[in-house]
């Protein structure tokens, strides 16, 4: 994938994540351009309960801050996006939090949530509510 396609996919993924619309320009020298679509998304509670979503067939919470999400379509060549959500206004903060989203196999995501700046046993891995999106060309 060339840099132009990566930039276009990244911009489209960001727009879809924040609820925007995506328009793909046909002004490039390339003869055809595929539409960018969100093939799966989920809003997940810290305990692993799916609060909303599309294209998700299952979730497995298997440790502190560790989740596998199975999608109904393939993930190859797709952008995988994640963000930490508040917990109904009860955010465990303080400080920052992080999320890692990766591909386990053809249709399974691995999500790891953490609060690296908190004290005590939750100093790294911590159960955090999150949202993920899978955006493909």
C-alpha positions in Angstrom: 0.0 0.0 0.0 1.5 3.3 -1.0 1.8 6.4 1.3 -1.2 8.1 -0.4 -3.5 5.1 0.3 -2.3 4.9 3.9 -2.9 8.6 4.5 -6.4 8.3 2.9 -7.2 5.3 5.0 -5.9 6.9 8.2 -7.9 10.1 7.6 -11.1 8.1 6.8 -10.6 6.0 9.9 -10.3 9.1 12.1 -13.3 10.7 10.5 -15.4 7.6 11.1 -14.2 7.2 14.7 -15.3 10.7 15.6 -18.6 10.3 13.8 -17.8 12.2 10.6 -18.5 11.4 7.0 -16.0 10.1 4.5 -15.7 11.3 0.9 -13.1 9.6 -1.3 -11.7 11.8 -3.9 -11.3 10.6 -7.5 -8.8 13.3 -8.4 -5.8 11.0 -8.2 -4.2 9.3 -11.2 -5.5 5.9 -10.0 -8.4 4.7 -12.2 -10.5 3.2 -9.3 -10.8 3.8 -5.6 -12.6 1.6 -3.2 -15.0 3.1 -0.7 -13.9 3.0 2.9 -16.4 1.3 5.3 -16.6 0.5 9.0 -17.1 -3.2 9.0 -17.3 -3.7 12.8 -17.5 -1.5 15.9 -18.2 -2.0 19.5 -18.7 0.0 22.7 -17.6 -2.2 25.6 -18.0 -1.9 29.4 -15.0 -2.5 31.6 -16.5 -5.9 32.6 -16.5 -7.0 29.0 -20.3 -6.4 28.4 -21.0 -5.2 24.8 -23.1 -2.0 25.2 -23.5 -1.5 21.4 -22.0 -2.6 18.2 -22.2 -4.1 14.7 -20.3 -6.9 13.1 -19.3 -8.4 16.5 -20.0 -12.1 17.1 -18.4 -12.5 20.5 -16.2 -11.1 23.3 -14.0 -12.9 25.8 -12.6 -11.0 28.8 -9.7 -13.2 29.9 -7.8 -11.1 32.4 -7.4 -7.7 33.9 -7.7 -5.2 31.0 -7.5 -8.0 28.4 -10.2 -8.8 25.9 -10.6 -10.7 22.6 -13.4 -9.6 20.3 -14.5 -11.8 17.3 -15.9 -10.1 14.3 -18.1 -11.4 11.5 -15.7 -10.3 8.8 -12.0 -10.5 8.1 -9.5 -8.0 9.5 -6.7 -8.2 7.0 -5.8 -4.9 5.5 -8.1 -3.0 7.8 -7.3 -0.1 10.2 -8.0 -1.1 13.9 -8.9 1.8 16.1 -9.5 2.0 19.8 -10.3 4.6 22.5 -10.8 4.5 26.2 -14.3 5.7 27.3 -15.5 7.1 30.6 -17.3 4.7 32.9 -20.6 6.5 33.1 -18.9 9.6 34.5 -17.0 7.4 37.0 -13.5 7.4 35.5 -10.9 5.4 37.5 -8.1 7.9 36.5 -6.1 9.9 37.6 -3.6 10.6 34.9 -3.6 8.9 31.5 -4.9 5.7 30.2 -4.0 3.6 27.1 -5.4 1.0 24.8 -3.7 -1.5 22.5 -5.7 -3.0 19.6 -4.1 -5.8 17.6 -5.1 -8.6 15.3 -4.9 -12.2 16.7 -6.1 -14.0 13.5 -8.3 -13.4 10.5 -11.3 -12.1 12.5 -10.3 -11.7 16.2 -9.0 -8.5 17.9 -6.9 -8.4 21.0 -7.6 -5.3 23.2 -5.5 -4.4 26.2 -6.5 -1.5 28.4 -4.2 0.1 31.0 -3.9 3.1 33.4 -0.1 3.4 33.6 -0.1 6.5 35.9 -2.4 5.1 38.6 -1.0 3.7 41.8 -1.4 0.3 43.4 -2.1 -2.9 41.6 -3.8 -1.1 38.7 -0.6 0.6 37.8 -0.5 -1.0 34.4 -3.3 -3.3 33.3 -6.8 -2.2 34.4 -10.3 -2.9 33.3 -11.4 0.2 31.4 -14.5 0.8 29.2 -13.5 1.2 25.5 -14.7 1.5 21.9 -13.1 -0.2 18.9 -13.7 0.3 15.2 -12.6 -1.8 12.2 -12.3 0.3 9.0 -11.5 -1.4 5.7 -11.0 -0.4 2.1 
